[in-house]
Amino acid sequence: MPKAIKKRVTKKTTLQEEEVKGIVSHAMDFVREKKKTFILISSVVGAVLAAYIIVMFYTASLANKAYALEKEAFNYYYGINLKSPVQEDERLKKALELYQQSLKVKSTPVALFYLGNCYYKLNDYANAVKSYASFIDKYPGEEGMLPLVYQKLASSHVNNGKADDALKTLQVLEKFKNGVFKDTALIQQARLHETLGKPEDAKKKYEELIKEFPGSVWSAEARSKIGAGLPKEEKPATSAR
């Protein structure tokens, strides 16, 4: 009787186990690598998030500090909610100091505008000019405040003995937002020309105002000036030959 051939089951089983071990080993290595990557990414994200939270809290803290200084400066500027009466010059100097501190912590349009106002009221027109000019450079989008800033800047130039710069500033205001404040710019230019002893130039501005803005709040003043007759411009005397 022929001998039965035995199958080598053991060797095949051993081979299968080795394959499984290899697959499992590779899988574990893959998981370990992915875990390391995940931990690394999580650490980076966590660090970024922590930094963001710290910055947010720090920014909020600065904003609160700046607001507190600005509020105190506002009270001194207008002389309200003070514990005891203070002379105007002293109030304004204190307000100026507080606005300077506030701007060092966090710059805001209101603080910068009032800084210029403090200088203006203290007759420091050179620094008032710098403050208003800085406002225009830093906050070109503050359309609600800019017309007033231009007017204060022009007035500061006049008081600082620079009428030409004042006229240039008013010409900018004249064109601001497609001329929505042109009537205000015209009346101020006319007044300035009068102050400078240039009645003919003043008359032109008054007439332009009446023609273009008959319903303006400034038109009555312009009509009265023209109706009353502006003083004639003095011509320099010529020496007789």
Secondary structure, 3 states (H helix, E strand, C coil): CCCCCCCCHHHHHHHHHHHHHHHHHHHHHHHHHHHHHHHHHHHHHHHHHHHHHHHHHHHHHHHHHHHHHHHHHHHHHHCCCCCCCCCHHHHHHHHHHHHHHHHHHCCCHHHHHHHHHHHHHCCCHHHHHHHHHHHHHHCCCCCCCHHHHHHHHHHHHHHCCCHHHHHHHHHHHHHHHHHCCHHHHHHHHHHHHHHCCCHHHHHHHHHHHHHHCCCCCCHHHHHHHHHHCCCCCCCCCCCCC
